[in-house]
Amino acid sequence: MVVVGLKVGGASKAKVGKIIKFVLPEAENEEYSKPDEMSFKVPAQSMKFSKIFEVLEEAKAHREIEEFSIYLTSLEQIFVRIVKDHLKVKNIVE
């Protein structure tokens, strides 16, 4: 799993979300607590790094986003996410 993190610039989150979905249709938007940041999960096998870098750099040049990061999730992050999702289902954690 690959995570694409973004800090939204002059564009709305909806517009940035559309940009990501255009390039990465399999991307799933994750909940994020900061109003100017977004995060997307993308299956690694569907990730075309050259294309996403090209699109994100263009969005940055147009000031739609301020910055971005792309990283692979660790096993620990996957485990924590699975446990958190399980606890949400059980209504233990919000």
Short mmCIF file of the C-alpha atoms (twelve columns), coordinates in Angstrom:
data_MODEL
# 
_entry.id   MODEL 
# 
loop_
_atom_site.group_PDB 
_atom_site.id 
_atom_site.type_symbol 
_atom_site.label_atom_id 
_atom_site.label_alt_id 
_atom_site.label_comp_id 
_atom_site.label_asym_id 
_atom_site.label_seq_id 
_atom_site.Cartn_x 
_atom_site.Cartn_y 
_atom_site.Cartn_z 
_atom_site.pdbx_PDB_model_num 
ATOM 1  C CA . MET A 1  0.000   0.000  0.000   1 
ATOM 2  C CA . VAL A 2  1.220   3.472  -0.906  1 
ATOM 3  C CA . VAL A 3  0.072   6.630  0.875   1 
ATOM 4  C CA . VAL A 4  -0.079  9.991  -0.877  1 
ATOM 5  C CA . GLY A 5  -0.219  12.898 1.566   1 
ATOM 6  C CA . LEU A 6  -1.063  16.433 0.462   1 
ATOM 7  C CA . LYS A 7  -1.201  19.899 1.948   1 
ATOM 8  C CA . VAL A 8  -3.923  21.764 0.084   1 
ATOM 9  C CA . GLY A 9  -3.026  25.200 -1.266  1 
ATOM 10 C CA . GLY A 10 -5.342  27.519 -3.190  1 
ATOM 11 C CA . ALA A 11 -7.692  24.799 -4.435  1 
ATOM 12 C CA . SER A 12 -10.550 23.232 -2.523  1 
ATOM 13 C CA . LYS A 13 -10.246 19.721 -1.096  1 
ATOM 14 C CA . ALA A 14 -12.914 18.620 -3.575  1 
ATOM 15 C CA . LYS A 15 -10.832 19.824 -6.532  1 
ATOM 16 C CA . VAL A 16 -7.657  18.212 -5.199  1 
ATOM 17 C CA . GLY A 17 -9.602  14.988 -4.613  1 
ATOM 18 C CA . LYS A 18 -10.743 15.040 -8.244  1 
ATOM 19 C CA . ILE A 19 -7.151  15.506 -9.413  1 
ATOM 20 C CA . ILE A 20 -6.024  12.481 -7.401  1 
ATOM 21 C CA . LYS A 21 -8.970  10.333 -8.537  1 
ATOM 22 C CA . PHE A 22 -8.243  11.268 -12.173 1 
ATOM 23 C CA . VAL A 23 -4.664  10.010 -11.925 1 
ATOM 24 C CA . LEU A 24 -5.289  7.241  -9.376  1 
ATOM 25 C CA . PRO A 25 -8.868  5.953  -9.739  1 
ATOM 26 C CA . GLU A 26 -8.208  3.269  -7.091  1 
ATOM 27 C CA . ALA A 27 -7.221  5.864  -4.468  1 
ATOM 28 C CA . GLU A 28 -9.213  5.881  -1.231  1 
ATOM 29 C CA . ASN A 29 -9.445  9.131  0.689   1 
ATOM 30 C CA . GLU A 30 -8.504  8.715  4.348   1 
ATOM 31 C CA . GLU A 31 -9.963  10.802 7.144   1 
ATOM 32 C CA . TYR A 32 -7.570  13.548 8.202   1 
ATOM 33 C CA . SER A 33 -7.870  15.822 11.197  1 
ATOM 34 C CA . LYS A 34 -6.195  18.916 9.761   1 
ATOM 35 C CA . PRO A 35 -8.411  21.056 7.515   1 
ATOM 36 C CA . ASP A 36 -5.703  21.771 4.940   1 
ATOM 37 C CA . GLU A 37 -4.333  18.227 4.573   1 
ATOM 38 C CA . MET A 38 -5.486  15.132 2.715   1 
ATOM 39 C CA . SER A 39 -4.283  11.561 2.549   1 
ATOM 40 C CA . PHE A 40 -5.032  8.814  0.029   1 
ATOM 41 C CA . LYS A 41 -4.335  5.064  0.146   1 
ATOM 42 C CA . VAL A 42 -3.383  3.504  -3.177  1 
ATOM 43 C CA . PRO A 43 -2.609  -0.145 -3.972  1 
ATOM 44 C CA . ALA A 44 1.109   -0.301 -4.804  1 
ATOM 45 C CA . GLN A 45 0.590   -2.332 -7.982  1 
ATOM 46 C CA . SER A 46 -1.629  0.390  -9.491  1 
ATOM 47 C CA . MET A 47 0.770   3.219  -8.633  1 
ATOM 48 C CA . LYS A 48 2.565   4.858  -11.556 1 
ATOM 49 C CA . PHE A 49 5.089   7.036  -9.765  1 
ATOM 50 C CA . SER A 50 6.159   9.031  -12.820 1 
ATOM 51 C CA . LYS A 51 2.580   10.054 -13.629 1 
ATOM 52 C CA . ILE A 52 1.613   10.967 -10.061 1 
ATOM 53 C CA . PHE A 53 4.808   13.013 -9.581  1 
ATOM 54 C CA . GLU A 54 4.141   14.830 -12.852 1 
ATOM 55 C CA . VAL A 55 0.531   15.672 -11.899 1 
ATOM 56 C CA . LEU A 56 1.384   16.668 -8.313  1 
ATOM 57 C CA . GLU A 57 4.263   18.893 -9.420  1 
ATOM 58 C CA . GLU A 58 1.938   20.581 -11.916 1 
ATOM 59 C CA . ALA A 59 -0.701  21.095 -9.186  1 
ATOM 60 C CA . LYS A 60 2.022   22.523 -6.961  1 
ATOM 61 C CA . ALA A 61 3.152   24.904 -9.712  1 
ATOM 62 C CA . HIS A 62 -0.467  26.107 -10.044 1 
ATOM 63 C CA . ARG A 63 -0.629  26.519 -6.239  1 
ATOM 64 C CA . GLU A 64 -3.469  24.007 -5.929  1 
ATOM 65 C CA . ILE A 65 -1.365  22.115 -3.381  1 
ATOM 66 C CA . GLU A 66 1.515   23.375 -1.247  1 
ATOM 67 C CA . GLU A 67 3.386   20.116 -0.744  1 
ATOM 68 C CA . PHE A 68 3.029   16.370 -1.109  1 
ATOM 69 C CA . SER A 69 4.599   13.159 0.091   1 
ATOM 70 C CA . ILE A 70 4.466   9.596  -1.174  1 
ATOM 71 C CA . TYR A 71 5.507   6.659  0.969   1 
ATOM 72 C CA . LEU A 72 5.025   2.943  1.420   1 
ATOM 73 C CA . THR A 73 3.226   1.863  4.558   1 
ATOM 74 C CA . SER A 74 5.108   -0.239 7.067   1 
ATOM 75 C CA . LEU A 75 3.789   -3.468 8.566   1 
ATOM 76 C CA . GLU A 76 3.326   -1.635 11.861  1 
ATOM 77 C CA . GLN A 77 1.158   1.024  10.193  1 
ATOM 78 C CA . ILE A 78 -0.928  -1.659 8.509   1 
ATOM 79 C CA . PHE A 79 -1.399  -3.488 11.824  1 
ATOM 80 C CA . VAL A 80 -2.417  -0.284 13.638  1 
ATOM 81 C CA . ARG A 81 -4.891  0.586  10.865  1 
ATOM 82 C CA . ILE A 82 -6.468  -2.887 10.978  1 
ATOM 83 C CA . VAL A 83 -6.823  -2.765 14.763  1 
ATOM 84 C CA . LYS A 84 -8.271  0.759  14.655  1 
ATOM 85 C CA . ASP A 85 -10.780 -0.252 11.954  1 
ATOM 86 C CA . HIS A 86 -11.764 -3.327 13.989  1 
ATOM 87 C CA . LEU A 87 -12.284 -1.222 17.119  1 
ATOM 88 C CA . LYS A 88 -14.405 1.261  15.152  1 
ATOM 89 C CA . VAL A 89 -16.613 -1.592 14.003  1 
ATOM 90 C CA . LYS A 90 -16.994 -2.682 17.638  1 
ATOM 91 C CA . ASN A 91 -17.756 0.968  18.618  1 
ATOM 92 C CA . ILE A 92 -14.856 1.027  21.049  1 
ATOM 93 C CA . VAL A 93 -12.939 3.914  19.465  1 
ATOM 94 C CA . GLU A 94 -14.175 6.921  17.506  1 
# 
